[in-house]
Amino acid sequence: MADITVQELKERLDSGEDFHFIDVREVNEYEEDNLGAQLIPLGELPDHLDDLEHLKDEEIIIHCRSGARSGRAQQFLEANGFSNVRNVTGGILAYRELEEREG
């Protein structure tokens, strides 16, 4: 599945859409600034595979600070049989930039 842009993510969040949304940053980063996603730090993702098993065929959107960690999380989940994992390109940095531009 294709990655998701911050523009598409913002539209979906603004509309109140319900979707599976995971933040793979660390706890301190999440506490500082989060978009309401479920926090599962990248290093802990293998420990949560059983918890996520029921989402194997559903869309999961993953984000981090810049898109690098979420890209690794996407590859990991796909390697473990998840079929619809989307990485937020640019991460929360790009999301906040978009918000600033839109005012």
C-alpha positions as CSV (number, residue, x, y, z in Angstrom):
1,M,0.0,0.0,0.0
2,A,1.2,3.5,-0.7
3,D,2.4,5.8,2.0
4,I,0.1,8.5,3.3
5,T,0.7,12.2,3.0
6,V,0.3,14.5,6.0
7,Q,-2.4,16.3,4.0
8,E,-4.4,13.1,3.7
9,L,-3.8,12.3,7.4
10,K,-4.9,15.8,8.5
11,E,-8.1,15.5,6.5
12,R,-8.9,12.1,8.0
13,L,-8.2,13.3,11.5
14,D,-10.1,16.6,11.0
15,S,-13.1,14.6,9.8
16,G,-13.1,12.4,12.9
17,E,-12.6,9.3,10.9
18,D,-11.9,6.2,12.9
19,F,-8.8,4.3,11.8
20,H,-5.9,2.3,13.3
21,F,-3.2,4.9,14.0
22,I,0.1,4.0,15.7
23,D,2.9,6.3,16.8
24,V,6.3,4.5,17.0
25,R,8.3,7.3,18.7
26,E,9.5,7.2,22.3
27,V,7.4,8.0,25.3
28,N,9.0,11.4,26.0
29,E,8.4,12.5,22.3
30,Y,4.8,11.3,22.5
31,E,4.2,13.2,25.8
32,E,5.7,16.4,24.2
33,D,3.5,16.3,21.1
34,N,1.1,13.6,19.8
35,L,-1.7,13.3,17.3
36,G,-3.8,10.9,19.3
37,A,-2.3,7.7,17.9
38,Q,-1.7,4.6,20.0
39,L,1.9,4.7,21.3
40,I,4.0,1.7,20.6
41,P,7.7,2.6,20.5
42,L,9.5,1.0,17.6
43,G,11.7,-1.1,19.8
44,E,8.6,-2.6,21.5
45,L,6.7,-3.3,18.3
46,P,7.8,-7.0,18.2
47,D,6.3,-7.5,21.7
48,H,2.9,-6.2,20.4
49,L,2.5,-8.4,17.3
50,D,-0.1,-10.6,19.1
51,D,-2.1,-7.5,20.2
52,L,-2.1,-6.3,16.5
53,E,-2.9,-9.7,15.0
54,H,-6.5,-8.9,14.4
55,L,-5.5,-5.9,12.2
56,K,-3.5,-7.9,9.7
57,D,-5.9,-7.1,6.8
58,E,-7.0,-3.7,8.0
59,E,-5.4,-0.3,7.2
60,I,-2.8,0.7,9.8
61,I,-1.3,4.2,9.6
62,I,2.1,4.6,11.3
63,H,3.9,7.8,12.1
64,C,7.0,9.0,13.9
65,R,9.0,12.2,14.0
66,S,10.2,12.3,10.4
67,G,9.1,9.1,8.7
68,A,12.2,7.0,9.2
69,R,11.2,4.9,12.2
70,S,7.7,4.5,10.9
71,G,9.2,3.2,7.6
72,R,11.1,0.6,9.6
73,A,7.9,-0.3,11.5
74,Q,6.0,-0.6,8.2
75,Q,8.6,-3.0,6.8
76,F,8.6,-5.1,10.0
77,L,4.8,-5.4,10.0
78,E,4.6,-6.2,6.3
79,A,7.3,-8.9,6.9
80,N,5.0,-10.4,9.6
81,G,2.0,-10.6,7.3
82,F,0.3,-7.2,7.7
83,S,-1.1,-6.3,4.3
84,N,-2.2,-2.7,4.5
85,V,0.4,-0.7,6.5
86,R,0.9,3.0,5.5
87,N,3.7,5.3,6.6
88,V,3.1,9.0,7.1
89,T,5.7,10.7,4.9
90,G,7.6,13.4,6.8
91,G,6.1,12.3,10.1
92,I,4.9,14.7,12.8
93,L,7.4,17.4,11.7
94,A,5.8,17.6,8.3
95,Y,2.3,17.5,9.9
96,R,3.1,20.4,12.2
97,E,4.6,22.3,9.2
98,L,1.4,21.8,7.3
99,E,-0.7,23.0,10.3
100,E,1.4,26.2,10.5
101,R,1.1,26.9,6.7
102,E,-2.7,26.4,6.9
103,G,-2.9,28.6,10.0
